[in-house]
């Protein structure tokens, strides 16, 4: 096959908020609710985007009313401020220098109760900036909201004294910085003295947004429709007629045409021509309509009432609307723009991509289906048309994904390892629509040989990083999983070292199975492979990636009961990222390491290096097992003799920047008939090379959401 690489980027919605500069509507800021993305900026009215901040989950974003270079990002713990439009050197690993931390609270990142929910600049006096932490009632944060105020344009903040209701959103009257509206799960509150006092003026089920153009007509997005006030918030009426759904997430009044208002709902977008009194569905129809209508973020042009941007939303990380999250397979997710008042919509998310996928797994029997995952992002991505379109399976499990595996003989059954607290391992019986997950407690309870490495006083507050996974190709009930000695401080770790766990009942119960394995070394079990011809033979590769040091390659010849080291010929402390066993000859193996590809012709007794460069992934062609692909350094290599000789087939593939672990080509995938090769390049995302003989791949036109039956956590 020829090797011309085509971009196959994964895009999605999950936007917390979009802020259009009132003084220059071509400048738009956007915050995305996962820490792989955080904040983007557009200078062409939202047609294309560039990431300007890389940190934690964005929860809200605001822009100065008169200076488009000043903007704020609110995330789980911090308010960030830029005075230069977020301009600064960018890098795939670290944040740009365009933002400065101006407020940080003491709570750890994570829970919606302790995340910043809103940041707002007073339009009439931009020296006044308000921000809020919502609070809650589950003991993980304050009982009520925490309000912070700046009087120096956001350079510094002080906590506002007093007690407040749980706070989802704040709105400042455009003419009076002391006239503040507060949205809460209880309703709408109003203060006319800068939040020194206030009163509840409207009861509602969860106020997610508030907006006004003149301070007199005020609209509130709630779980029971839209609340409307014509007298500055003293009295309110409720409106549901004409809305696609009574669950309204965002509402905006057009500043230059205040009779026009827009609203996003759980089932589409609505538009009003009479100041919010009546509404009609503006989701569009047919081919020009919105293909998926689970919407949250909304922005409107301040002068042109026909221009609006909306974004789809899974609600997994939404601090104002997390209660709406449902398991499912979400199709046609993304950011959409209309220029004709909602008659037609087009995608408007150029530049917003998953730029560092770490896992690609092609379906073992369906030639056009492939799964891919990015670190710290929106979920597990699935394509049924060779990467032309992607659907999303969101969940905490897939927010920090590690290894993905199919169950042999069960085409819709998949498994995924993770490091997310409470969801470290999961199995989906229906291609990612629903998941049954296991928490770290299951694996803590399974430890036996490694008991001395388990801190029992820290069990309930700690999480566990699981990585390598293998399913016995001859017995899908037999599963192996490996853990990581993870030194990051995001969550405390109760189990030191790395450990091998085994299940013989399809993942319901587990036991530690690593006699002879040196599990006290601070390393990561990055890959586990079962010999396809001899199920009793299992290999474990360890790495420094996400840990401290590589600890070479290990093998069991009795289905995991005992283990011994088998890395003679490899460099000392080798990080073994991937192992491939020839499916027709168990004596032949390839191993991708931090210093290149090694080959063994004697069942792993000895190894010889055959290619150089950090190698994260190696894949063989299922139809011609001697044909092998490797991602070595910033190159994709091809071997037709199972690794003895190699050819560079990188061609027009971009030469990426290595990520924080030294990976450049971060993942590879090969479809079941060898006609599609996938490659992920750090900083550039997903690419595919398609054999000319394949012809046109049918495009997946599925839209909407296939919801699951609810979380099944064990």
C-alpha positions in Angstrom: 0.0 0.0 0.0 1.1 3.6 -0.5 1.7 5.7 2.6 0.1 9.2 2.2 -1.2 10.3 5.5 -4.5 12.1 6.0 -5.7 14.0 9.0 -8.4 12.2 11.0 -8.9 14.5 13.9 -11.1 13.9 16.9 -13.3 16.8 17.9 -16.1 17.2 20.4 -18.1 19.8 22.4 -18.0 19.9 26.2 -17.6 23.7 26.3 -18.2 25.4 29.6 -18.8 28.9 28.2 -18.0 31.1 25.2 -17.3 34.8 25.6 -17.5 37.3 22.7 -15.6 40.5 23.1 -18.2 43.3 23.0 -15.7 45.8 21.6 -14.4 43.4 18.9 -16.8 40.5 18.1 -14.1 38.8 16.0 -12.3 38.0 19.2 -13.9 35.1 21.1 -12.7 33.2 24.1 -13.9 29.7 25.0 -13.3 27.4 28.0 -13.5 23.6 27.6 -14.4 21.5 30.7 -11.4 19.1 30.5 -7.8 19.8 31.4 -6.4 18.6 28.1 -7.9 21.7 26.5 -8.8 24.5 29.0 -9.0 27.7 26.9 -9.1 28.7 23.3 -9.2 31.9 21.4 -10.6 32.8 18.0 -9.8 36.0 16.1 -12.1 35.3 13.1 -15.5 35.2 14.8 -15.3 31.6 15.9 -14.5 30.0 12.6 -11.1 28.8 13.8 -9.4 28.4 17.2 -6.1 28.3 18.9 -5.4 26.9 22.4 -4.1 29.7 24.6 -4.2 28.1 28.0 -3.5 24.6 29.2 -4.3 23.8 32.8 -7.3 22.4 34.7 -11.0 22.0 33.7 -12.4 25.3 32.6 -15.7 26.2 34.2 -16.4 29.7 33.0 -14.7 32.4 30.9 -15.2 36.2 30.7 -13.8 39.0 28.6 -13.3 42.7 29.4 -16.2 44.9 28.0 -13.8 47.3 26.3 -10.5 45.6 25.9 -10.5 42.3 24.0 -6.9 41.5 25.3 -8.2 41.1 28.9 -9.9 37.9 29.7 -10.5 35.5 32.7 -10.7 31.7 32.9 -12.2 30.0 35.9 -11.3 26.4 36.5 -11.6 23.9 39.4 -9.3 25.8 41.8 -8.1 29.0 40.1 -9.0 32.2 38.4 -6.6 33.0 35.6 -6.2 36.4 34.0 -4.5 37.6 30.8 -3.8 41.1 29.7 -2.3 40.2 26.3 -5.0 38.1 24.9 -3.4 34.9 26.0 -0.5 35.4 23.7 2.7 33.7 24.6 4.9 30.7 23.7 2.8 27.5 23.5 4.0 23.9 24.0 2.3 20.6 24.0 3.4 20.0 27.6 3.2 23.2 29.6 0.9 26.2 29.7 1.5 29.4 27.7 2.8 32.4 29.6 -0.2 34.5 28.6 -2.2 33.9 31.8 -1.4 34.7 35.4 -3.0 33.1 38.5 -5.0 35.8 40.3 -7.0 33.7 42.7 -6.7 30.2 44.1 -8.7 28.6 46.8 -7.6 25.9 49.2 -9.8 23.0 48.1 -8.3 20.2 46.0 -9.4 20.0 42.3 -12.3 17.8 41.3 -15.7 18.1 43.0 -18.2 20.6 41.4 -19.0 21.9 44.9 -15.5 23.4 45.2 -14.8 24.4 41.6 -15.2 28.0 40.5 -18.6 28.1 38.8 -18.6 31.7 37.5 -16.5 34.8 36.8 -18.0 38.1 35.6 -16.7 41.6 34.8 -18.9 44.6 35.6 -19.7 46.2 32.3 -20.0 49.7 33.6 -16.9 49.5 35.8 -14.4 46.8 34.6 -12.4 47.3 37.8 -15.0 45.2 39.6 -14.9 41.5 38.9 -16.8 38.8 40.8 -16.2 35.1 41.0 -17.9 32.3 42.9 -17.4 28.8 44.2 -20.8 27.1 44.3 -20.7 25.1 47.5 -22.9 22.2 48.3 -24.2 19.9 50.9 -22.2 16.6 50.6 -19.4 17.6 53.1 -16.7 18.1 50.4 -17.0 21.9 50.3 -18.7 24.9 51.9 -22.4 24.5 52.6 -23.2 27.6 50.6 -21.5 29.7 47.9 -18.2 31.5 48.4 -18.1 34.9 46.6 -14.9 36.6 45.7 -14.6 40.2 44.5 -11.9 42.3 42.9 -11.8 46.1 42.7 -8.6 46.4 40.7 -9.7 44.8 37.5 -9.0 41.3 38.6 -5.4 41.7 39.6 -6.3 40.5 43.1 -9.4 39.2 44.8 -10.7 39.1 48.4 -13.4 36.7 49.7 -16.6 38.6 50.2 -17.9 38.3 53.8 -21.3 36.9 54.6 -23.2 33.7 53.8 -24.6 32.9 50.3 -26.8 30.3 48.7 -25.2 27.6 46.5 -24.1 29.8 43.6 -24.2 28.6 40.0 -23.9 31.9 38.2 -23.5 35.6 38.8 -24.8 38.5 36.6 -23.9 42.2 37.0 -26.3 44.9 35.9 -24.7 46.6 32.9 -25.2 50.0 34.5 -24.5 49.4 38.2 -21.6 47.2 39.5 -23.4 46.8 42.8 -26.6 45.4 41.3 -25.9 41.7 41.2 -28.1 38.8 40.3 -27.2 35.3 41.7 -28.4 32.1 40.2 -28.8 29.1 42.5 -30.4 25.6 42.5 -33.0 27.3 44.7 -33.8 30.2 42.3 -32.8 33.8 41.6 -31.4 36.2 44.2 -30.8 39.9 43.8 -28.5 42.3 45.6 -28.4 46.1 45.0 -25.5 46.8 47.4 -22.7 44.7 46.0 -23.7 41.5 47.7 -23.6 42.9 51.2 -27.3 41.9 51.4 -29.8 40.3 49.1 -33.1 38.5 48.7 -34.6 35.7 46.8 -36.9 37.0 44.1 -37.8 33.9 42.1 -38.0 30.2 43.0 -36.7 27.8 40.3 -35.2 24.4 39.9 -31.6 25.0 39.2 -30.7 28.3 37.6 -27.8 27.6 35.2 -27.5 31.0 33.6 -28.6 34.7 33.7 -28.4 37.4 31.1 -29.6 41.0 30.4 -28.8 43.7 27.8 -30.3 46.7 29.6 -30.6 45.7 33.3 -34.4 45.8 33.0 -35.4 42.8 31.0 -33.6 39.8 32.6 -33.7 36.2 31.5 -32.8 33.1 33.6 -32.1 29.6 32.2 -33.5 27.0 34.6 -34.4 23.4 34.8 -38.1 24.4 34.4 -37.9 26.7 31.4 -36.9 30.4 31.2 -37.7 32.9 33.9 -38.3 36.5 32.6 -38.4 39.8 34.4 -39.4 43.1 32.9 -38.7 45.2 35.9 -35.0 44.6 36.8 -35.7 41.4 38.7 -38.5 42.4 41.1 -41.1 40.1 39.5 -40.8 37.1 37.2 -42.8 34.9 34.8 -42.0 31.4 33.7 -41.9 30.4 30.0 -41.7 26.9 28.5 -43.9 27.1 25.4 -41.8 26.9 22.2 -38.7 25.7 23.9 -37.2 22.4 22.6 -36.8 21.3 26.2 -37.8 22.8 29.5 -34.2 22.1 30.7 -32.5 25.4 29.6 -28.7 25.7 30.1 -27.7 29.1 28.6 -29.5 32.2 27.6 -28.3 35.3 25.8 -29.8 38.7 24.8 -28.4 40.4 21.7 -26.9 43.7 22.9 -27.5 45.6 19.7 -30.9 44.1 19.1 -32.4 43.4 22.6 -35.7 42.1 21.2 -33.7 39.0 20.0 -32.6 36.4 22.5 -31.2 32.9 22.2 -31.3 29.9 24.6 -29.7 26.4 24.5 -31.6 23.4 26.0 -31.1 19.7 26.5 -32.8 19.1 23.1 -31.8 22.0 20.9 -31.5 25.8 20.6 -34.4 28.3 20.7 -34.7 31.9 19.5 -37.0 34.8 20.6 -37.9 37.8 18.5 -39.8 39.7 21.3 -37.4 40.0 24.2 -38.0 36.5 25.5 -41.8 36.5 25.7 -42.2 33.8 23.1 -39.7 31.2 21.7 -39.3 29.0 18.6 -37.0 26.1 17.9 -34.0 27.4 16.0 -32.1 24.0 15.7 -32.6 23.9 11.9 -34.0 21.2 9.7 -32.7 18.5 7.5 -29.1 18.5 6.4 -28.5 22.0 7.5 -29.9 21.5 11.0 -27.9 20.7 14.2 -27.1 17.0 14.0 -26.9 16.6 17.8 -28.9 18.7 20.2 -27.6 18.1 23.7 -26.5 21.7 24.1 -25.0 23.9 26.7 -22.5 26.7 25.7 -24.0 29.6 23.8 -22.6 32.9 22.4 -24.3 35.5 20.2 -22.8 38.3 18.1 -23.4 41.6 20.0 -24.6 43.4 16.9 -25.7 40.8 14.4 -28.7 38.9 15.8 -28.5 36.1 13.2 -25.0 34.9 14.3 -24.7 32.5 17.2 -22.4 29.7 18.3 -23.5 26.6 20.3 -21.7 23.6 21.6 -22.9 20.1 22.4 -22.4 18.8 26.0 -22.1 15.5 27.8 -22.4 17.3 31.2 -19.8 14.9 32.8 -17.7 17.8 34.1 -20.2 20.6 33.9 -20.1 22.4 37.3 -23.5 24.0 36.7 -25.2 21.0 35.1 -23.3 17.8 36.2 -26.6 16.3 37.4 -27.6 15.9 33.7 -24.8 13.5 32.8 -25.9 10.2 31.3 -23.9 7.3 30.0 -24.1 6.8 26.3 -22.6 7.0 22.8 -22.7 10.6 21.7 -22.6 11.2 18.0 -21.9 14.4 16.0 -20.6 16.3 19.0 -19.0 19.7 18.4 -19.1 23.5 18.1 -21.6 24.8 15.6 -22.3 28.3 14.1 -25.3 29.8 12.4 -25.2 33.0 10.2 -28.9 33.0 9.3 -30.8 33.0 12.6 -30.7 29.2 13.1 -32.0 28.0 9.8 -28.7 26.3 9.0 -25.7 25.3 11.1 -22.2 24.3 10.3 -19.3 23.0 12.3 -17.0 25.8 13.6 -14.3 24.1 15.6 -11.2 24.2 13.4 -8.1 23.9 15.6 -9.9 22.2 18.5 -8.5 18.7 18.3 -7.3 15.9 20.6 -3.7 16.5 19.8 -2.0 13.8 21.9 -3.9 10.5 21.6 -2.2 7.8 23.7 -4.2 4.8 22.6 -5.4 3.5 19.3 -7.1 0.2 19.0 -8.7 -1.1 15.7 -11.6 -3.5 15.9 -10.5 -7.1 15.4 -13.2 -7.9 12.8 -14.7 -4.6 11.6 -12.4 -3.0 9.1 -13.6 0.6 9.5 -14.0 0.7 13.3 -11.3 2.2 15.5 -11.1 3.5 19.0 -8.8 6.2 20.3 -8.2 8.1 23.5 -6.4 11.2 24.6 -5.1 11.9 28.1 -7.2 14.0 30.5 -9.8 14.6 27.9 -13.5 14.0 27.1 -13.8 10.3 26.9 -13.3 7.2 24.6 -13.6 8.1 20.9 -15.1 5.6 18.5 -15.1 5.8 14.7 -17.1 3.5 12.4 -15.8 5.0 9.2 -12.0 5.0 9.4 -11.8 8.2 11.4 -13.9 10.4 9.2 -16.3 11.0 12.0 -16.1 10.2 15.7 -18.6 9.5 18.5 -17.8 9.8 22.2 -18.3 7.6 25.1 -17.8 9.9 28.1 -17.1 8.9 31.7 -14.7 9.3 34.5 -13.1 6.0 33.5 -12.3 7.4 30.0 -11.1 10.8 31.3 -7.8 9.3 32.3 -7.7 6.3 29.9 -4.8 3.9 29.7 -5.2 0.7 27.7 -8.2 -0.5 25.7 -8.9 -4.1 24.7 -11.5 -6.1 22.9 -12.8 -9.4 24.2 -12.2 -12.2 21.7 -15.3 -13.5 20.0 -17.5 -10.7 21.5 -17.4 -7.8 19.0 -19.2 -5.3 21.1 -17.5 -6.1 24.4 -14.5 -3.9 25.4 -12.4 -3.2 28.5 -10.5 -0.1 29.6 -8.0 0.7 32.4 -7.7 4.1 34.0 -6.4 6.0 37.0 -9.6 7.9 37.9 -10.6 7.6 41.5 -13.7 5.3 41.8 -13.4 4.2 38.2 -10.1 2.4 37.6 -11.3 -0.4 35.4 -14.4 -0.9 33.2 -16.1 -3.2 30.8 -18.7 -2.2 28.2 -20.9 -4.9 26.8 -22.3 -2.6 24.1 -19.5 -0.7 22.4 -19.3 2.1 25.0 -23.0 2.9 25.5 -22.9 1.5 29.1 -20.0 0.6 31.4 -19.7 -1.6 34.4 -16.8 -0.2 36.5 -14.7 -1.2 39.4 -13.1 1.1 41.9 -9.6 1.0 43.4 -11.1 -0.7 46.5 -11.6 -4.0 44.5 -7.9 -4.1 43.8 -6.8 -3.0 47.2 -8.8 -5.9 48.6 -7.1 -8.3 46.1 -3.6 -7.6 47.3 -1.8 -10.6 48.9 1.9 -10.8 48.2 2.1 -7.0 48.2 0.4 -6.4 51.5 3.4 -4.8 53.0 3.2 -2.1 50.2 -0.5 -1.3 51.1 -1.2 1.6 53.4 -4.5 0.5 55.0 -4.9 3.9 56.8 -5.1 5.6 53.4 -7.5 3.2 51.5 -10.7 5.3 51.4 -9.1 8.6 50.2 -6.6 7.0 47.7 -6.8 6.0 44.1 -5.0 3.5 42.0 -3.4 3.8 38.6 -4.1 0.8 36.5 -2.5 0.5 33.0 -1.5 -2.7 31.2 -4.3 -5.1 30.3 -4.5 -8.4 28.5 -7.4 -10.7 27.8 -6.6 -14.3 27.0 -7.4 -14.8 23.3 -8.6 -18.4 24.0 -10.5 -17.6 27.2 -12.2 -14.2 27.5 -12.9 -14.8 31.2 -9.2 -14.6 31.9 -8.0 -11.0 32.3 -4.6 -9.6 33.5 -4.2 -6.0 34.7 -1.0 -4.2 35.9 -0.7 -1.2 38.2 1.6 1.8 38.3 3.7 3.2 41.1 2.4 6.7 40.4 4.2 9.5 42.0 1.8 12.3 41.0 0.0 14.1 43.9 -3.4 14.6 42.3 -4.7 11.9 44.7 -2.9 10.0 47.5 -1.8 6.5 46.6 -2.4 3.7 49.1 -0.5 1.0 47.1 3.2 1.4 46.4 5.1 -0.5 43.8 3.5 -2.2 40.7 1.3 -5.2 40.9 -0.2 -7.8 38.6 -3.8 -8.7 39.1 -5.7 -11.6 37.5 -9.4 -12.4 37.0 -10.7 -15.8 35.8 -14.4 -14.8 35.9 -14.5 -12.1 33.3 -13.5 -9.3 35.6 -15.9 -9.7 38.5 -13.3 -10.8 41.0 -9.5 -10.4 41.2 -6.4 -11.7 42.9 -2.8 -10.5 43.0 -0.8 -12.9 40.8 2.9 -11.8 40.8 5.1 -14.3 42.7 8.7 -13.7 41.6 7.9 -10.3 40.1 9.9 -7.5 41.7 6.9 -5.4 42.6 8.7 -3.1 45.0 10.4 -1.2 42.2 8.9 2.2 41.4 7.8 1.4 37.9 4.7 1.1 35.7 3.3 -2.1 34.2 2.7 -0.5 30.8 1.8 -3.5 28.7 0.7 -7.1 29.3 0.5 -9.6 26.4 -0.7 -13.2 26.3 1.0 -15.5 23.8 -1.7 -16.1 21.1 -0.6 -19.7 20.7 0.2 -20.6 24.3 -2.1 -19.0 26.9 0.1 -20.0 29.8 2.8 -17.7 28.5 2.3 -14.1 29.5 4.6 -11.1 29.1 4.7 -7.9 31.2 6.6 -4.8 30.1 7.5 -2.1 32.7 8.3 1.6 32.0 9.3 4.8 33.6 6.4 6.5 31.8 4.1 7.9 34.5 6.4 6.4 37.2 10.1 6.6 38.1 12.1 3.9 36.3 11.8 1.1 33.8 12.2 -2.4 35.1 12.5 -4.4 31.9 10.5 -7.3 30.7 9.0 -10.2 32.6 7.4 -13.5 31.7 5.2 -16.1 33.2 5.0 -19.6 31.7 2.2 -20.8 34.1 -0.6 -18.3 33.5 0.7 -15.7 35.9 1.4 -17.8 38.9 5.2 -17.1 38.9 7.3 -14.6 36.9 10.9 -14.2 35.8 12.9 -11.5 34.1 13.5 -12.0 30.3 15.3 -8.9 29.0 18.8 -10.1 28.4 20.4 -7.9 25.7 18.2 -4.9 26.4 19.7 -1.8 28.0 19.7 -1.6 31.8 16.5 -0.3 33.2 14.7 -0.6 29.9 11.3 0.9 29.6 9.3 -1.7 27.7 6.3 0.1 26.3 4.9 -2.6 24.0 5.4 -6.3 23.3 4.3 -8.2 20.1 4.4 -12.0 19.9 4.3 -13.4 16.3 0.8 -15.1 16.0 2.2 -18.0 14.1 5.6 -18.5 15.8 5.9 -17.9 19.5 9.7 -17.8 19.3 9.6 -14.5 17.6 8.9 -11.3 19.6 9.3 -7.5 19.2 9.5 -5.0 22.1 9.2 -1.3 21.8 11.3 0.5 24.4 12.5 4.0 25.3 15.6 3.4 23.2 14.2 1.6 20.2 12.8 -1.7 19.0 14.3 -5.0 20.1 13.8 -8.3 18.5 14.0 -11.9 19.9 14.1 -15.1 17.9 14.4 -17.4 21.0 11.2 -16.9 23.0 12.6 -13.8 24.8 15.7 -15.5 26.0 17.9 -12.9 24.3 17.2 -9.6 22.5 18.9 -7.5 19.8 18.1 -3.9 19.0 16.9 -3.4 15.4 15.6 0.2 15.4 16.4 3.4 17.3 14.1 6.0 18.8 11.6 6.1 21.7 9.0 3.4 20.6 5.6 3.5 22.2 3.8 1.2 19.9 4.3 -1.7 17.5 1.5 -3.3 15.5 1.5 -6.3 13.1 -0.8 -6.9 10.1 -3.4 -9.6 11.0 -3.4 -10.8 7.4 0.4 -10.8 7.1 2.0 -11.1 10.5 5.5 -10.6 9.2 4.5 -7.1 8.2 5.0 -4.9 11.3 4.7 -1.1 11.9 6.5 0.8 14.7 6.4 4.4 15.9 10.1 5.1 16.6 10.9 8.6 17.7 9.1 10.9 15.2 9.0 8.3 12.5 6.7 5.5 11.5 8.7 2.4 10.3 7.6 -0.6 8.3 9.1 -4.0 8.4 8.2 -6.9 6.1 10.3 -9.5 7.9 9.0 -9.2 11.4 11.5 -6.6 12.5 14.8 -7.7 10.9 14.9 -4.7 8.5 12.9 -1.4 8.5 11.8 1.3 6.1 10.7 4.8 7.0 7.2 5.4 5.8 6.6 8.7 7.6 6.2 10.6 4.3 4.0 13.7 4.8 3.3 12.8 8.5 4.1 15.9 10.6 7.2 15.8 12.8 5.7 16.3 16.2 7.2 17.6 19.5 7.8 14.9 22.0 5.5 14.9 25.0 6.4 15.0 28.6 7.4 11.3 28.5 9.6 11.5 25.4 7.0 10.1 23.0 6.5 11.7 19.5 4.5 9.1 17.6 2.4 8.3 20.6 0.2 5.4 19.3 -0.4 3.3 16.2 -3.3 1.2 15.0 -3.9 -1.3 12.2 -7.3 -2.4 11.0 -8.2 -6.1 10.7 -7.4 -6.5 7.0 -4.3 -4.4 6.9 -5.6 -1.6 4.7 -5.7 1.3 7.2 -2.8 2.4 9.3 -3.4 4.9 12.1 -0.8 7.1 13.8 -1.0 9.7 16.5 1.6 12.4 16.6 2.2 14.5 19.7 0.9 18.0 19.1 -0.8 17.1 15.9 -3.4 14.4 16.7 -4.7 11.5 14.5 -3.7 10.5 11.0 -4.5 7.6 8.7 -2.9 6.0 5.7 -5.4 4.1 3.5 -4.5 1.5 0.9 -5.5 2.7 -2.6 -7.2 -0.7 -3.1 -9.7 0.1 -0.3 -11.7 2.7 -2.3 -14.2 5.0 -0.7 -15.0 4.3 3.0 -18.7 4.9 3.7 -19.2 7.9 6.0 -21.1 7.3 9.3 -24.1 9.7 9.3 -25.4 8.7 12.8 -26.4 11.7 14.8 -27.8 12.3 18.3 -27.1 10.3 21.5 -27.6 6.7 22.2 -28.1 6.9 26.0 -27.2 4.0 28.3 -29.3 2.6 31.1 -27.4 4.3 33.9 -24.2 3.9 35.8 -23.4 0.4 36.9 -20.6 0.8 39.4 -19.4 -2.1 41.6 
